[in-house]
């Protein structure tokens, strides 16, 4: 599609400077864009690229507009507005229409209007898929599932029985929703599997990354509230509850029955132990290990920063002696305080 500077300004309620009839048909970075593409400046350290860019239109802030002589859109948040504009050029339409002849749909399943179901998909008994949702190839929907409207479920996704998916949810390839949680009971010298009888509920506007696993609850459901965004290869264990608008980066893991609040930012590789609570508006820096509940909003870190290997080895040895050193310091402080008290007397 092609769209002009004026049309973009009107559609996204932005001011503009330049040739209102100039059209673009795609997006690119400042360094790679051509005259038929739109770009953006959100970070001032890339401001020098404005002089060399060949972009047809640039989204930038009011304070930066004087640095650019070409066509531009003035934004209070250039990155957010770029994201909105970029959706115009995103191809989300399936490469097929209707239900593929190889798909297996249970007779009791209810399929809404304009639903596309790709090759070799399976939809189980009594499951429902609302209008305008798309299932790519080899998707499996178990029995008694409910899939909302305008969902995009990518290839090889598995949604096990009794799970509920909200509207406008995107689930990327290979994700598993509703696998059994890791529930085991010790019976003397052997393990007994604990049946996982709950399900998974995913709210509206969530996005689940590729090869991410969300386990079903043991009794109650595992829950993601609306607009939760999970990156690739994340593990969400049984009975976890994640609050609205929380974002988690790749390879993080949340153990069973943990509760994460709203508007949290969780970095890559973070681990959260089971049965803990993380309050709203918490940021966990990459590779942090959460071993106790967090009840105050803020940013938290827990891993040793990168060091040269020889320095790390020396410090690793010293870590073992921290408790002894702390005890010695306490004794010295006590002795010092006692001496001061005696001198006063």
Secondary structure, DSSP 8 states (H G I E B T S, - for coil): --EEHHHHHHHTT-EEES-TT-EE-EE--TTT--TTEEEE--SGGGGGGGTT---SEEEE-GGGGGG--S-EEE-SSHHHHHHHHHGGG---S-SS-SB-TT-EE-TT-EE-TT-EE-TT-EE-TT-EE-TT-EE-TT-EE-TT-EE-TT-EE-TT-EE-TT-EE-TT-EE-TT-EEEE----EEEETTEEEE------EEE-TT-EE-TT-EEE--SSS-EEE-TT-EE-SS-EE-TT-EE-TT-EE-TT-EE-TT-EE-SS-EE-TT-EE-TT-EE-SSEEE-TT-EE-S-B-S-EEE--S-----HHHHHHHHHHHTTHHHHHHHHHHHHHHHHHHHHHHH-
